[in-house]
């Protein structure tokens, strides 16, 4: 492991001692960050010698929220004991579905969303949530319809644009995906994650060459604030930052273990996407598994990491048979 290529352990310990006063929390955070050092060292070797990464890569999973568990009990009790209108019942079912989703209980969440839509077809949020589940199930036509319904009911529901764009991207309709991700980006050009999704879609589309997509990303970078850690991810895609830089920025101002885990979920996913595009399938697989290991179920990055793993395995099989 080259010290020039990773965050030094001394720097890490200093950061931890300054930001986590509780000794128990400090130890947990150090144990959490050790895989980063290992990861970066392995990746440095992988980049120099081969597209593959070796070693066991782990992170501390996010704990199941007690608040979500209590919320589920409260919503269930309300559904059984309180007389409500169909719209009120639909709202409670939707909220319980959100709680189920935050715990990774997809089947239970899906049942609640479908029942909520049946009771109140005008509940835009439920259509949007069902659309995400359709993406995860590979049911792209149903996903398009769900997001179309969301936007018909509420044209201002911006995240339906992103989600429809992602559905189109995974459904192999990259040019249309780029149109939706561009519309989403134009609503907030200072968001690095919006920039990345538009680049990912555009860079996969036949309408843009890799050079044109790169120039688009370079132009979008101008609008990104330096104080957002995810801006460094855009720099990484532009090959103007290293993975070490991403990690250093990611941990620089975290205030809690939960916030750190949420950032890890995003960082692992987008670094994995970068390596997948470069054809470094083993490296990409490790990053997607790391994203899943955070247990941040409500983030789209966690939701779609498994799709990415399936796509990588399919690409491997096709390469092997050819």
N, C-alpha and C positions, 0 to 999 in steps of 0.2 A: 504494500500500500504506500503510494507516494504522498508525502505530506503536502507537496505542492498541488496535488490534485484533490485533496479533501479538506474539510474543516478540521483543524487540529483539535485533538482531545482537550488540550488545555483551554482553548477558546470556548469549546463546548461547555466544559465544567464551569468556567467563569460565567458564561451566559446563564447557565442553569442556577448557579448559586445566587445570582442577582435577581432572577425572575421567579424563583420558587423557594420561598423562605422555609416552608415546611420540609423537614428532612426526608420524611417518607415520600412525599411527592417528588423531591429532588431525585431520590434513588430511582423511582419509577420512570422519571423522564430520561435519566441517563440510560437506563436499560432500553427504553424506547428508541433512543437515538443511535445506539450502537449499530443496529442494522444499516443505518444510513452510511456510516463510515465504511462498513463492509461492502455495502452496495456500490458506493462510489469507487472504492478500490478495485472491486471486481470489474466494474464497468470500464475503468481506465485500462485494465489489462485486456478486456474484451475488445475495446476499440482499437488497441494496438495490434492484437493478434488474430482475432476472429469476431464474428458477429454474435458469439454466444457468451452467456454469463453462467458461472457455476456458483454453487453454494446455496444454503438455506437462508431465505430472506423472510424475516418476520417483523410484525409491528404489533403493538398493544391494541387490541380491538376496543372500540367504543362500547361502554356498558349499555345494556338495555335501560332506557330511561324509566325510573320509577313513576315519573309524572305521566308518561304515556300509559303505563299499566293502570294507574289510578283513573286516568281519563276514560279508558276503555270500560272499566267497572262502572263509572258514573254514567256514561252514555248508555250502556246496556241496561242499567237500572232504570234510567229515564224512559227508554223504549218500552219497557215492560210495565211501568207503573204510572206513567203520565199520559193523559189523553191529549192528543195533538192533531193538528191538521195534517194533510198529506205533505204539504210543503215543509212544515216544521219537522215532521218525521224524516223527510228526505235530508234535511240539513244535519240532523243528529246522526243519521247513518253515514253521511259523507264525512263528518268530523271523526266518527269512529273508524272509518276506513283510513283516514289520514294517520290516526294513531296506530292502526295495524301496520300500515306501510312503514312507519318509522321504526317498527320492530322487526321488519323483514317478513311479516306474515302476509304474503302476497295473495294467497287464495282467499283468506278472510276479507282482506281489503277489497278485492275484486267483487266479491259477493255484495258487500255494502255499497260500492259505487253503482253497480248495476241496479240494485234495489232503489237507490236514491234517484237514479235517472228515471226509473219506471214511475216513481211517485211524483217526480217533478222534472219533466223533460227540459225545462228551461234552466236547470242548474248547470251553468257553464263549467264551473270548477270540477264537477263530477265527470263530465265528458272529457275534460282535459286529463284528469287522472286515469280514466279508463284508456285513453289513447296511449299513455305511457305504458300501461300494462300490455296493450296490444303490441307495442314495439318489442317489449321484452319477450313476448310469445311468438314473434315473427309474423304476426297477423297485420301486415302493413296496410292493406286495403281498409280494414276496419279502423286502423289508427288514423288514416287520412280522414275518414268520415267523422271520427270522434273530434279531431281538431278543427275540421270544417264547422262542425256543429258548435264547438266552443266559440269560434270567431263570429259565427252568424248570430249567436245569442249575445255575445259581448265582444265587439270589434276591438275594444281597448285591452283585451286580455293578452298582453304582449307575449307571455311565455308560451302561449299556444303556437305562436309563429316559430319560436325556436324548436318546440317539440315536433311540430309538423315538418320542419326542415330536417330534424334528426331522423324522423320516420322516412322521409324521402331519401335521405342519404343512405340509410341502412337498407332501404328498399331498392337501391340501385338506380335512383332517379336524381343523380347528383346535380344536374343543371337546375332543376326545380328547387332542390334543396338549397342551392346557393342563393336563389332569389329570396327564399324565406329567411335564411340566416342574414342576408344583407338588410332586409327590412327590419329584422330584430336589432341588428347592429346600429342602424341609423337612428333608432330611438334612444340609444345611449352609446356614443362612440368612444366613451372613456372607460368602458368595461373590457378588460383584457380577455375574459372568457368568451364574450360575444365575438371579439376579434378572432379568437382561435377557432370557434366553431365555423365562422364564415370562411376562414382560410382552409380548414379541413374539407369543407364541402366544395369550395372552389378549386382546390388543388386536386380533387378527385374527378372533376367535371371535364368532359371533352371540350367544353367551351373556352377553357383557359389552359395555357401551357404552364408547366411548373415555374417557368421564369415569370410569367404574368402574375401567377398567384403569389410568388415571392415579392414582386414589386407592390402588389396590392397590400400585402402584410407590412411591408416597409413603410408605405404611406399611412396605413392605419396606426402604426406605432407612434407617430407624431402626436396623436391625441391622447395617449395613455399617460396617466400620472405616475411619477416615479415612486410615490409612497405606497402604491398598491403592490403587494408581493407578487401577484400573478402577472404583472408586467414583465417580470423576469422570465416567465414562461414564454412570452412572445419573443423576447430577446434570444432565448434558447432556440426557438424555431428559426430565428434569423441567423443562427450560428454566431451570435454576438455575446453569448453567455454560456457557461458550462453548467452541468448538473450540480456541481458544487455551489455555483452562484445561486441557483434556484433554491437549494437547501438552505444556504446562508440567509437569503432574503426571507424564506418561509418562516424560519424560527426567530427572526430578529425582533419581532414585537408581539409574539403570542402572549395572551394573558391567562390562558387556562389550558389544561390537558385536552378538553373537548375541542377548543378552537384549533389546537395543533392537529388533532386527528382529522378534523374537517379539511384542513389545508392539505394534509398528507393524501387524503382521498383524491382530491383534485390533481395534485402534483403527480402522483403515481400514474393516474389515468393519462394525462396529456403527454408525459414523457413516454409512456407506453405507446401512445398513438404515433409519436415521432419515430420511435424505433421500428414500429410495425411498417410504417411507410418506407423506411430505409431497408426493409427486408430482413431485419435482425429479429427474427421471430422468437427465439429463446429469451432474449433480453426483454422484448415486449411482453411476453407471457409472464415473466416475473413481475413486471410492473403492474400489470392488470390484476394479478393475484394479490399484490400488495394493496392495491386499491380496494379490492374485495375484503381484505383482512381488516380494514379499519372499521367495518360494520356501520358505516355511515349510510344507512339504507335509503334515506330520503334524498340524497344527492343523485343527480342524473349520471354522474361519473361512476358511482357505485352500481347503479341500475344497468348501465350499458357495458361495464367491464366484462361481464360474462358473455355478452354478444361478441365482444372483441375476441375473447378467448376461443369461442366457437368458430369465428371467422378464421383465426390463425390456424386452428387445427384443420379446417377445411382446406386452406391454402397449402398446408403441409401435405395433406393427402393427395391433392391434385398435382403438386410438384413431384411427389413420389411416383404416382402412376404415369406421369408424362416422362 
